[in-house]
Amino acid sequence: MKQEMKIGHFIGGEWISAAGGSSIAVENPANCDVIAEVPAGGKADAEKALDAASAASRAWARTPAVERAAYLQKVAVLLRERLDSFATTIMAEQGKPLSQARGEVLGAAQQLEYHAQWARRIEGDAIASDNVGEHILILRVPYGVVVGLIPWNYPLSVTARKVAPALVAGNTIVVKPHEVTPLSAMRLAALFEEVGLPRGVLNVVTGIGTEVGEALVGSIKTNLITLTGSVRAGREVMRRAADHISQVSLELGGKAPFIVCEDADLDLAAERAVFARFRNCGQVCTSNERTYVHQSVFQPFTDKFLDRVRSLRVGDPQSDPDVGPKVSRPELEKVEAMVARAVEQGARVLAGGGRMTGAPFDRGHWFQPTVLTDLDPSMDIVRQEVFGPVASLLPFSDFDDALRQANDSDYGLSAYLFTRDYRNVMRAINELEFGEVYVNRVGPEAVNAYHTGYRLSGIGGDDGRYGFETYMRKKTIYLSAN
């Protein structure tokens, strides 16, 4: 059975237009064709969604967790059955190549399946009391109304990553997808509607962040805000959440170092470094943003790395290339400006360096897979998150130097190390100041682990037991016989 696209805010179980009647065009980044018009919501739409979530909250929290989880399991089945259809939606709105889009759909299904398993694992504690005839209980209970703010780089899987634990924990949720990629979240909501999720438990409101997002975050009805997005957005969320002391969980990107030691398998390291840099056109928070290579193997590694970069296939996402387009014109221009600035500061371009030209790249948002070297640690390209298909190669003299350069960042999400030396592994575990450390492998991260970052990469996290606990708060009960 093919699911037809439903366009609109999904509020209280109904598909509705924006209160003001205006809309936002959704564009295919591969060719700039407009593929849909979605509501440009405002404060009134945000308040209506929060009202719907609030009205449904008490009954949903009283619903047994296994019943809540059953809706997730049913939606996961439908996602797997409609894998290609959902992958086509992701390709159309985000530009992700076919196999990567299919991977995202399967990742969303896995999020739903995994979090459904927590239904029988919501546990508390019994504490011995100092008083006769008394027991102390610590319960884990839902927050109430959750607001989920979704990025454009993984519009379906991140929506599932937030919706699944929120619902199993007993919360209701209002999702605000990014205005560039709202269709995946709408389609996911339509699946929940199809399996009979009670009205108001899941709501989706589209619009720009400064309108809808600000209204959702700043409302006294919002109990928990979970954001995956930029540092700028994270700061704004924290400011607005402070008005009502709302709980926040923020995943704000990264500047991952990728350390290649002199004893590493250079073929493996080069292949994995390219994958970790250019997957999803470099638009991944865990991307290899800084490749540090021991000076004794810098040139042979660079040669292997360049061979792989030059063999990357760039093209129409439907042809399943290695690299698709940037998601939007502003994002393309941002990466272009960062490369130009790097060259101005002294960087040398080894591959790429600018926009793709000629047919079929005359339309769309295309940037060449790019490799830079002759970099100084103070350069903007080394300090700031690129979030695009641009690799930076830097040498290091010894492992102390590698650790120092890797840790010299305002971000602290992911780090990579390729080595055969157990001593280097143990030092990296203890000394790399990042929420995730990958040794002789790259991502994606595991659904049952914990995705968290330090410094500007955010607070809180997703996935696994610790991510699930984000969606519950504790309540202490004193039971006395007197």
NORMO-V931321 format. One record per pair of residues at least 6 apart in sequence whose C-alpha atoms are under 6 Angstrom apart, sorted by sequence separation. I is the first residue (numbers start at 0). GAP is how many residues later the second one is. D is the distance in Angstrom with one decimal. If there is no record, write none. Layout:
i={I | I}
gap={GAP | GAP}
d={D | D}
This chain:
i={8 | 26 | 128 | 314 | 325 | 395 | 460 | 7 | 8 | 26 | 313 | 316 | 7 | 25 | 26 | 312 | 7 | 25 | 126 | 312 | 313 | 314 | 451 | 25 | 125 | 276 | 311 | 313 | 355 | 450 | 24 | 25 | 125 | 275 | 276 | 354 | 355 | 450 | 24 | 124 | 275 | 354 | 355 | 449 | 23 | 124 | 353 | 354 | 449 | 22 | 23 | 86 | 123 | 353 | 448 | 449 | 22 | 86 | 123 | 447 | 448 | 22 | 23 | 123 | 351 | 446 | 447 | 22 | 351 | 352 | 434 | 21 | 351 | 434 | 350 | 370 | 372 | 434 | 350 | 368 | 369 | 370 | 371 | 372 | 413 | 17 | 230 | 349 | 412 | 415 | 417 | 16 | 217 | 223 | 225 | 229 | 349 | 411 | 412 | 413 | 414 | 415 | 416 | 417 | 17 | 217 | 222 | 223 | 224 | 225 | 226 | 227 | 228 | 348 | 413 | 415 | 416 | 219 | 223 | 227 | 347 | 347 | 144 | 146 | 151 | 346 | 347 | 141 | 143 | 144 | 145 | 146 | 147 | 148 | 149 | 150 | 346 | 141 | 144 | 146 | 149 | 155 | 175 | 178 | 346 | 141 | 151 | 154 | 155 | 171 | 172 | 173 | 174 | 175 | 178 | 173 | 175 | 257 | 7 | 253 | 252 | 255 | 257 | 261 | 75 | 255 | 256 | 257 | 258 | 259 | 260 | 254 | 256 | 257 | 261 | 269 | 75 | 328 | 10 | 325 | 341 | 11 | 71 | 72 | 324 | 325 | 412 | 324 | 411 | 280 | 411 | 411 | 410 | 412 | 410 | 411 | 409 | 410 | 68 | 107 | 114 | 106 | 110 | 114 | 107 | 111 | 65 | 103 | 64 | 27 | 27 | 28 | 144 | 145 | 150 | 144 | 145 | 146 | 147 | 148 | 149 | 150 | 145 | 142 | 56 | 92 | 68 | 67 | 294 | 290 | 293 | 294 | 289 | 290 | 291 | 292 | 293 | 294 | 291 | 292 | 282 | 281 | 282 | 281 | 280 | 281 | 280 | 60 | 277 | 56 | 52 | 285 | 254 | 55 | 55 | 52 | 51 | 52 | 256 | 263 | 263 | 254 | 262 | 263 | 253 | 258 | 255 | 256 | 257 | 258 | 259 | 260 | 253 | 255 | 257 | 40 | 40 | 45 | 39 | 41 | 42 | 41 | 45 | 42 | 95 | 12 | 11 | 12 | 11 | 10 | 9 | 9 | 8 | 8 | 253 | 252 | 251 | 250 | 251 | 250 | 249 | 249 | 248 | 248 | 97 | 96 | 97 | 95 | 97 | 96 | 96 | 96 | 95 | 94 | 94 | 93 | 29 | 28 | 28 | 164 | 165 | 142 | 141 | 140 | 30 | 31 | 139 | 140 | 30 | 139 | 29 | 139 | 28 | 138 | 28 | 138 | 137 | 137 | 136 | 136 | 135 | 135 | 134 | 133 | 133 | 132 | 132}
gap={6 | 6 | 6 | 6 | 6 | 6 | 6 | 7 | 7 | 7 | 7 | 7 | 8 | 8 | 8 | 8 | 9 | 9 | 9 | 9 | 9 | 9 | 9 | 10 | 10 | 10 | 10 | 10 | 10 | 10 | 11 | 11 | 11 | 11 | 11 | 11 | 11 | 11 | 12 | 12 | 12 | 12 | 12 | 12 | 13 | 13 | 13 | 13 | 13 | 14 | 14 | 14 | 14 | 14 | 14 | 14 | 15 | 15 | 15 | 15 | 15 | 16 | 16 | 16 | 16 | 16 | 16 | 17 | 17 | 17 | 17 | 18 | 18 | 18 | 19 | 19 | 19 | 19 | 20 | 20 | 20 | 20 | 20 | 20 | 20 | 21 | 21 | 21 | 21 | 21 | 21 | 22 | 22 | 22 | 22 | 22 | 22 | 22 | 22 | 22 | 22 | 22 | 22 | 22 | 23 | 23 | 23 | 23 | 23 | 23 | 23 | 23 | 23 | 23 | 23 | 23 | 23 | 24 | 24 | 24 | 24 | 25 | 26 | 26 | 26 | 26 | 26 | 27 | 27 | 27 | 27 | 27 | 27 | 27 | 27 | 27 | 27 | 28 | 28 | 28 | 28 | 28 | 28 | 28 | 28 | 29 | 29 | 29 | 29 | 29 | 29 | 29 | 29 | 29 | 29 | 30 | 30 | 30 | 31 | 31 | 32 | 32 | 32 | 32 | 33 | 33 | 33 | 33 | 33 | 33 | 33 | 34 | 34 | 34 | 35 | 35 | 36 | 36 | 38 | 39 | 39 | 40 | 40 | 40 | 40 | 40 | 40 | 41 | 41 | 42 | 42 | 43 | 44 | 44 | 45 | 45 | 46 | 46 | 47 | 49 | 49 | 50 | 50 | 50 | 52 | 52 | 53 | 53 | 54 | 64 | 65 | 66 | 77 | 77 | 77 | 78 | 78 | 78 | 78 | 78 | 78 | 78 | 79 | 80 | 87 | 88 | 99 | 100 | 100 | 101 | 101 | 101 | 102 | 102 | 102 | 102 | 102 | 102 | 103 | 103 | 104 | 105 | 105 | 106 | 107 | 107 | 108 | 109 | 111 | 115 | 119 | 128 | 130 | 144 | 145 | 147 | 148 | 148 | 149 | 154 | 155 | 156 | 156 | 156 | 157 | 157 | 158 | 158 | 158 | 158 | 158 | 158 | 159 | 159 | 159 | 165 | 166 | 166 | 167 | 169 | 169 | 170 | 170 | 172 | 184 | 186 | 187 | 187 | 188 | 192 | 193 | 194 | 195 | 196 | 203 | 204 | 205 | 206 | 206 | 207 | 208 | 209 | 210 | 211 | 219 | 220 | 220 | 221 | 222 | 223 | 224 | 227 | 228 | 229 | 230 | 233 | 295 | 298 | 299 | 303 | 305 | 329 | 330 | 331 | 332 | 332 | 332 | 332 | 333 | 333 | 334 | 334 | 335 | 335 | 336 | 336 | 337 | 338 | 339 | 340 | 341 | 342 | 344 | 345 | 346 | 347 | 348}
d={5.5 | 5.5 | 5.7 | 5.7 | 5.8 | 5.6 | 5.6 | 5.3 | 5.2 | 4.4 | 5.5 | 5.6 | 5.2 | 5.6 | 5.7 | 5.1 | 5.4 | 5.8 | 5.0 | 5.1 | 4.8 | 5.7 | 4.5 | 5.2 | 5.8 | 5.2 | 5.8 | 5.9 | 5.4 | 5.4 | 6.0 | 5.9 | 4.6 | 5.3 | 4.7 | 5.7 | 5.3 | 5.1 | 4.6 | 5.7 | 5.3 | 4.2 | 5.5 | 5.9 | 5.4 | 5.0 | 5.9 | 5.6 | 5.0 | 6.0 | 5.3 | 4.8 | 5.4 | 5.8 | 5.9 | 5.4 | 5.3 | 5.0 | 4.7 | 5.8 | 4.8 | 4.3 | 5.5 | 5.9 | 5.0 | 5.3 | 3.9 | 4.4 | 5.5 | 5.2 | 5.2 | 5.4 | 4.3 | 4.4 | 5.1 | 5.8 | 6.0 | 5.9 | 5.0 | 5.1 | 4.6 | 4.7 | 4.9 | 5.1 | 5.7 | 5.0 | 5.2 | 5.3 | 5.2 | 5.8 | 6.0 | 5.8 | 5.1 | 5.8 | 5.8 | 4.9 | 5.8 | 4.4 | 5.1 | 4.6 | 4.9 | 4.8 | 4.9 | 4.6 | 5.1 | 5.9 | 5.4 | 4.7 | 4.8 | 4.7 | 5.0 | 4.7 | 5.0 | 4.7 | 5.8 | 5.9 | 6.0 | 5.9 | 5.7 | 5.9 | 5.6 | 5.3 | 5.9 | 5.7 | 5.5 | 5.8 | 5.7 | 5.7 | 4.9 | 5.1 | 4.6 | 4.9 | 4.7 | 5.1 | 4.7 | 5.5 | 5.1 | 5.3 | 5.6 | 5.9 | 5.7 | 5.2 | 5.9 | 5.5 | 5.3 | 5.4 | 5.5 | 6.0 | 6.0 | 4.6 | 5.2 | 4.7 | 4.7 | 5.3 | 5.7 | 5.7 | 5.8 | 5.9 | 5.9 | 5.3 | 4.6 | 5.2 | 6.0 | 5.5 | 4.6 | 5.2 | 4.7 | 4.6 | 4.8 | 4.7 | 5.4 | 5.3 | 5.9 | 5.8 | 5.9 | 5.0 | 6.0 | 5.9 | 5.3 | 5.2 | 6.0 | 5.1 | 5.3 | 5.7 | 5.3 | 5.9 | 4.0 | 4.7 | 5.3 | 5.3 | 4.4 | 5.7 | 5.5 | 5.5 | 4.9 | 5.6 | 5.9 | 5.2 | 4.6 | 4.2 | 5.9 | 6.0 | 5.7 | 5.7 | 5.4 | 5.4 | 5.1 | 5.8 | 4.9 | 5.2 | 5.2 | 5.7 | 5.4 | 6.0 | 5.8 | 5.4 | 4.8 | 4.8 | 5.0 | 4.7 | 5.9 | 5.4 | 5.8 | 5.9 | 6.0 | 5.5 | 5.5 | 5.6 | 5.2 | 5.9 | 5.6 | 5.6 | 5.4 | 4.9 | 4.9 | 4.8 | 4.9 | 5.8 | 5.5 | 6.0 | 4.7 | 5.5 | 5.4 | 4.2 | 5.8 | 4.6 | 5.2 | 4.5 | 5.3 | 5.6 | 5.5 | 5.6 | 5.5 | 5.4 | 5.8 | 4.9 | 4.8 | 5.7 | 5.5 | 5.6 | 4.4 | 5.8 | 5.8 | 5.9 | 5.3 | 6.0 | 5.1 | 5.1 | 4.5 | 4.7 | 5.0 | 5.4 | 5.2 | 5.0 | 5.9 | 5.7 | 4.7 | 5.8 | 4.4 | 5.3 | 5.8 | 5.0 | 5.7 | 5.4 | 5.9 | 4.5 | 4.9 | 5.9 | 4.0 | 4.9 | 5.2 | 4.9 | 5.6 | 4.9 | 5.7 | 5.2 | 4.6 | 5.9 | 5.2 | 4.8 | 4.9 | 5.2 | 5.7 | 4.7 | 5.7 | 4.0 | 5.6 | 6.0 | 4.8 | 4.9 | 6.0 | 5.8 | 5.9 | 5.9 | 5.8 | 5.6 | 5.7 | 5.4 | 5.9 | 5.7 | 5.7 | 5.8 | 4.6 | 5.3 | 4.8 | 5.2 | 5.8 | 5.5 | 4.1 | 5.6 | 4.4 | 4.7 | 5.2 | 5.5 | 5.8 | 5.1 | 5.6 | 4.4 | 5.7 | 4.9 | 5.7 | 4.7 | 5.0 | 5.4 | 4.2 | 5.9 | 5.4}
